[in-house]
Amino acid sequence: MKRWILLAALLLAAPTFAALPPPTPEEAAAAAAKKAKADEASKQAAELLDKAQDRAVQNYRQNQSAKGQSGSNGGAKSNGGAKMPTS
């Protein structure tokens, strides 16, 4: 019985060892062009994200200065004035 299970497992796993033929030069060139286009789009998206984050930080700082608060609280989160328990 164990042999049949092993044989079935090997037969089912055999297609995973098959290799695809190498791409033709035209396919390789098309893939390279597609990759270059995707890289450029990724670079533009990163630049847009950077600009949007800069605008958000600038807006936050302007709003905080208008309220009379500093733009940074050192990463500490406000707990609304509640006292923290001491052990």
N, C-alpha and C positions, 0 to 999 in steps of 0.2 A: 504494500500500500504506500509506503514511504517513497518507493521508487517512482510510482505513478505521480505522486504529488511533485516530486523533484523534476520529473520529465515535463509535467505540465507547466511548472514554474519556468523552466528553461525555454520552453517553446513560446511562452507568453513574453518572456524577456528578450528573446532574440531580435525582434524589430528595433529595440532600443540601441542595439549595437550597429545598426546600419548607418552608413555615412552618406551624406549628400554629395553630389558631384561638385567640383569646384565651379564657381561662377564664371561666366564668359567675360571677356574684356568689356563688352557693352554693359553687362549687369554690374560689374565692378565699378565702372565709371559712373553709372547711374546711382549706385549706392554711395559712392564718394560725394557726388553732387548733393544727394539727399542729406547726407551727414553734415556737409558744409552749410547747407541751408538751415538745418535744425540747430547747428551751433550758433549761427548768426541770430536766429530767432531767440535762442536762449540768452544770448548776450544782450539783445535789445530788451528782453523781458526783465533781466536783472537790472539794467540801467533804469528802466521805468519804475521798478520796485524801489530802487535806491532813492530816486527822486521823490516818490510818494512818501517814503518813510521820512525823508528830510523835511517835506512839507508838514507832515503830521507832527514831528518834533517841534518845528518852528511854531505851528499853531498852538500846540500845548504850552510852550514857553510863553507865548504872548498872552494866552488866557490866564496862565498862572500869575504873570506879572501884573495883569490887569486886576486880579483879585488881591494882589499884595502878598502873594506867597512866592517862595523861591521855586525855581523850576525843578529842583531835585531834592528828594528827601533822603538821599543816601540808600535807597532801596528798601527802606523800612515801610511797612504797611501800617496805615492807621487802623486802630481798633475802636475808633469812635469814642475815645475817652474812658473806655472800660479798664478797670484795674486787672492786671494779670495776677493770677494766684502765685504765691511764693511758697515753695516747699520747705 
